[in-house]
Amino acid sequence: MPTASPRTAEILQATLVDLIDLSLLGKQAHWNVHGPHFRSIHLELDEIVTDVRNSYDTVAERLAQLGVSPDGRAATIASSSQVDDIGAGPIGSDKVVRIFSERIDAVSDRIKAVLPELDEDMLTQDHLIAIGQNLDQHAWFLRSQIK
């Protein structure tokens, strides 16, 4: 069985935490969005959350394949996520588009920053490249709606 270097495990765990938090924030925004573009943003956020959940499942399974126990507990997410909160309560559709694209960009940027460190594990690097590409596309779709 392949094993992860300590740094690879750290990168994957940090990515897992950020993706889980991003999906939770996506649902928070989904439930609280309002305004003239409510329906389209409401539905788009569900698509984003579904893709992000698939991504964090891929990351968790890669950790397990490498002999590392993934940690997706609420306490772990709350204490170690690097994703900025979006706040509670109603949020306008224009604001959701702006702040959620920023959150997605930040997660993608953190993934892209660590890719060179994974040169010895091309399979893990490939997983994270695909996740980063997917996040970039979602952020672009959101940014394209900003006037």
N, C-alpha and C positions, 0 to 999 in steps of 0.2 A: 504494500500500500504506500502511495506517495505521502510524504509529510511536508508540512509547511514550515518555512523558516519563521522564526519569531516575528520578523518584520512583515512578512506576507500575511501571517495571522492577524497582526495588528491592523494592517491596511484593510483586510477583508472585514474584520470586526467593526472598525470605524465606519466603513461603507455601509455595512448592515444596519448599524444604529441610525445613521443619517437617512437611509432610505425608509426605514420603518417610521421615523419621525416625519419625514416628508409626506408619507402616505396618510398619516394621522392628521397632519395639518391640511392636507388636501380634502379630507372628509370634513374637517372643521369648516373650511372655506365653503365647501359644497353645501353644507347645511345652513350656512349663514349668509350666503350671497343674496343680494337684492339689487334691484335697479333695472335700467332699460334693457340690459343684455342678460337678464337673469337666466332664462332658459338655456341659451347656448353655452354660457359659462358653467352653469350647473351641470350640464351634460358633459362638457369638456373636462371638468374636474374629475368626474367619475372615470373617464377614459384614462386620464393621467394616473389616478390612484390605482387602477387595475394594472397598468403597465409597471408602475413602481413596485407594487406588491409582487408581481412576477419577477422583477429584478432582485428584490431582496430575498426571494426564495432561492433564486440562482446563487446569490452570494452565500446564503446560509448553507446550501447544499455543497458548495465548493469548499467551505470551511470543513464540513463534515467529511468530505472526500479526502481532505488533507489531514484528517485525524484531530481536528480541533472542534471542540463543542461550541456551536454558535450560541450567543447570548442575546436573545431578543426580549428579555424581561422588561416590564414597564419601568422598574427602578433603574435598570441599565440605560434605557433610552433617555429617561429624565435626567440622569446624571452625566451622560457623556455625549449627547447629540450636539453637533455643531450647527444645526439648522436654527436660524432665528425664528422665534415665535411670531405668530400673526395676530395674536390678541384674541380676546373673546368678544362675542356679540356680533350683531349685524355688520356686514361689510359690503360696501358698494361694488358693483360688478367691475367698474373701471379700476378701482383700487385693488381688487382681487387679482386682476390680470397683471398689474404692475408688480405687486409684491410677490405673487406666486412665481412669476417668471424669474424674479431675482433669487428666490429660494432655490429653484431648480438650477439656475446658473451656478449658484454657490456650490451645490452638491456636485455638479458636473465638473466644475473647476478643481475641486479637491480630488476627484477621481483622476482627472488628467494630470494633476501635479505629481501623483505617485506612480504613474505608469512606468517611468524609466527605472524605478526600483524593482520592477517585476520582470526584468529581462531574463532572469533565470527560470521563470515560471510562465511560459508563454500562454498556457491554457488559462491561467488566472488573469493574465494581462488581456487576453482576448475577451474574456467575459466582461471585464471592466470597460474595455473599449466599446463593446456593444451597448452596455448600459449607458455610458457617457453619450454615445451617439443618440440613443433614444431620448435621454434627458434634453440634449441640445435641440432636438426636433420639437419637443413639447414646449420648451422655452421660446423657441422661434415662433411657433404657432400663437402663443400667448402675446409675445411682443408685437406680432403683426396686427394685433387688434388695438394697440395703443395709438391714439390720435396725436 
